[in-house]
């Protein structure tokens, strides 16, 4: 099935352009033959199995040609459908062999032939105008009959999808009821008594302005990044390749997907609003009804604003470039808001900064009702709600208009990316999904920087490290990401140590997890090497040696970042951090190499073990295999650093350093063995 973009003129068509005499009977026979011999191809690329019925029966045919060599185009840049040739035939007198078109049948109404010698607007004398005539709604609008035909053909497919969705919802409900019932009971008991939350209530009241801004900005960042590869208007491949090629109104095809995305976005927004109101009720800051009313503006308007932002990114290339450029600084703003929230909860507040946040934009307007409800300073919250509603309405109106004007080529790319991500995600190939998203989003900006290669006898042993360092210099965003995660990890670990008790363990685990993410960002060249092992053909080493060499740069730079993060703690009297924080980088590097050499997903592990009333152990076994490297590194470093946090003696510090060295050696050995197995398979 062709795309219907530009039909190839035939010699007969060329003759028609020259003004050769036309035979009405021949025209009629050609039109009839064109509608009979050019049916839609159900096996064409882009047709999904569930949509095979869309192309199997009689319906609006794929464009098979254009009269007199012209290239009909549809409004909004999409190619015109087969009705382009049908319009030329409709203006001619029917020949003796012509048959009347069946009313309401898109196939017979839009049939055409590539051998039609009559130009656009030509009569029986063949002396028509040969200029390009674009399709217009007044000329020939097949929207209603095309969409009605599609609804008939999709009935069986929709019933099957409905059954699949019902099974999925049933499975989720069973899992939530089985594993979350105890947490729900505990939470409901907390709703009844509301005791034991005095400290949490005080901290929540103090940090509410910065916390609301943090949540709103975070939602905006997620929506903008989603718009780079998916966006609110994601049309299935068959609809993009076939429906938009017909003479239909693009808005009737694309805007329902925008409305669906907006409606679905309200679900997590409303749930988050209910959760926030419940937290306010549990902490005793306000009654549940008042808290629900205060959370309603943010729960409704913020998701809709996020959808509108995603629509702008999807529609406008300039907005997409701005998102790529400003994502890094926005993440720094998020870090500053998180730090402000923590400082405010510990008594270090800045009323001027809080008021600036509350009135600087929708991220502050949405939080003012909640701030006022919990006892904060937001006397002008009615005006803020009015501004938020007006901004949401204006943004939604602009996004609704943009939804009908997304270029067809961009819709094709996003449909292909969404299909790829969905398929590999269901097969648990998360790395493939990430690569597809990165490719669709344009990837990180690359700078052309030269770095002198190493020379001499030692140079050939440092060539891999040189390539990795050059890669980081050319993609500085990766190094910045590692620095941000390192700072977050050090801050969270220090906060947990100050709070003491069980929070010390929570802060330590989260801080080490952030540290692993930071080192993992530096180890991206190792993952790229295992994505396609044929890339290793250039190296004069065995593959296992090459993988170990890829750990040099992450270990060194991770240690440097850890040393920089330890300076504030060392200045406060905790000098042992200058040794132990950098020593966390080598185990995390080994864990990253193990994850890189893991290989394809071994989904058969999900079905290991026998059944039980609470389920089988298969998912846990798969999780242990999938996250073996990080689990080993995080568990060992947590157990080694916990005694140091309680009593930072020299013996405890030495023991932690020895454990870090041993765990690093074990993980590097495991990475080498997994690399050998990856080459064998």
Buried (B, 14 or more C-beta within 10 A) or exposed (E): BBBBEEBEBBEBBEBBBEBEEBBBEBBBBBBBBBBEEBBBBBEBEBBBEBBBBBBBEBBBBBBBBBBBBBBBBBBBEBBBBBBBBBBBBBEBEBBEEBEEBEEEBBBBBBBBBBBBBBBBBBEBEBBBEBEEBEBEEEBBBBBEBBBEBBEEBBEEBEEEEEEEEEEEEEEEEEEEEEEEEEEEEEEEEBEEEBEEBEEBBBBBBBBBBBBBBBBBBBBBBEBBBBBBBBBBBBBBBBBBBBBBBBBBBBBBBBBBBBEEBBEEBBEEBBEBBBEBBBBBBBBBBBEBEBBBBBBBBBBBBBBBBBBBBBBBBBBBEEBBBBBBEEBBEBBEBBBEBBBBBBBBBBEEBBEEEBBEBBBEBBBBBBBBBBBBBBBBEBEBBEEBBEBBBEBBEEBBEBBBEBBBBBBBEBBBBBBBBBBBBEEBBEEBBEBBBBBBBEEBBEEBEEEEEEEEEEEEEEEEBBBBBBBBBBBBBBBBBBBBBBBBBBBBBBBBBBBBBEEEEEEBEBBBBBBBBBBBBBBBBBBBBBBBBBEEBEEBEEBEBBBBBBBBBBBBBBBBBBBBBBBBBBEEBBEEEBEBBBBBBBBBBBBBBBBBBBBBBBEEBEEEBBEEBEEEEEEBBBBBBBEEEBBBBBBBBBEBBBEBBBBBBEEBEEEBBEBBBEBBEEBBEBBBEBBBEBBBEBEEE
